Amino acid sequence: MRNNMYNNARNQGQLMWSVYILRCSDNSLYTGITVDLRRRLQEHNQDDALAATYTLGRRPVELVYSEFCQDRSDASRREAMIKRMSRRDKEILIKTNPVKAVRSGKNE
């Protein structure tokens, strides 16, 4: 259903919010929201000014999960829900919903 939501919003030129999980180099997990996964992944990996403080010292990070949300409010609620999950439940979520490759930069 969320993929159909994405296609409909994209066709109408609307921003599509995503919630995502990154696996950091120390194997910890970071959850965030964005309207542009590729750009945000690049920021986490390469931009000291725009990377989250948490991921800054844990590079490289890898996108391991993402889902589309209806709007920023929906994405924020889902982000909070995921952040409250146990590590075990997050790993199950990641394993049962693998992310398709999203590259973070032009030189990859």
N, C-alpha and C positions, 0 to 999 in steps of 0.2 A: 504494500500500500504506500509506503513512504517513497518508493521509487517513482510510482505514478504521480505522487504529489510533486516530486522534484521535476519531472518532465513537464507537468502542467505549469508550474511556476516559471520554469525556464522559458517555455514558449511564450509566456506573458511578460517576460522581462523582469520578473520579481526576484529579489534576493532570496536565496534558499539557505537557511541556517542549518548547520550540522553540529552534532556533538561528536567528539572524537576521543580516542584513547591512544596515547603514545607509550611505547616501551622504551625506557631510557637505557643508556649503556650499563647502568648498575642493576638492570632488570626491574627497576621500580616502574610504576605506572602513573601517568599524568593524564588527567581528563580536562578537556576544554571545549569551547564552542567557537565557531567561525562561520563566515559566509564564503570563504575561499580556502579549502583544505590545502591545495598545492602551495599557495602563498604562505599560509600559516606554518606549514611544515618547514618550508625554507627559512622562515623567521626563527623558528625554534632551533634549527641546525646551524644557521649561518649569520644571523643578525644579532649582535650583542645588545643593541638598543631595544629591539622589539621582542626578543625571546623572553619567555616567562623566567622569572628568577629561579624557579625550581629546575627547569630544564637546562639553564645556562651552564651549569657545572656537571651536567650528566649527558653530554653529547657523545656520540650521535644518538638521535632519537629516531624511532621508526613508527610509522602509523600502523596500528594493529587492529583498529576498529573505528567505524564511523557509521552514523545513521543520519538521515535527513529529518528535519523537524519542520513543523508548519510555520513557525515564526520564532523570534528571539526569545519570547517568553516560554514557549514550548521547549526550546533548546536549553534554556537555563534550568527549567524544572527537571528535564531529563539528566542534565549534567549533575545536578544536586543528588538525584536518585542514584546515579552511578557512583558518585563519590561516597555515598553512604554504604555501598555494597562491600562485602568482604572481599579480600584479595581472591579467594577461591571462586566466588561468584563472578568476579570480573574476568577471571581466566576462562571460566565456562562460557561467558558471553562472547569473549574474543574467539574461542575455539569453535563455537557453533555458528558464528557469523563472521567468517574471515573477510577482511577488506581486500578489495581489488587494488592493484598497485597504483599508488599516487606518487609521482616523483616530485622532489622538492625543488629541483633546479634545472636550468637549461643544459648544464654540462654533465648530466648523468646519463 
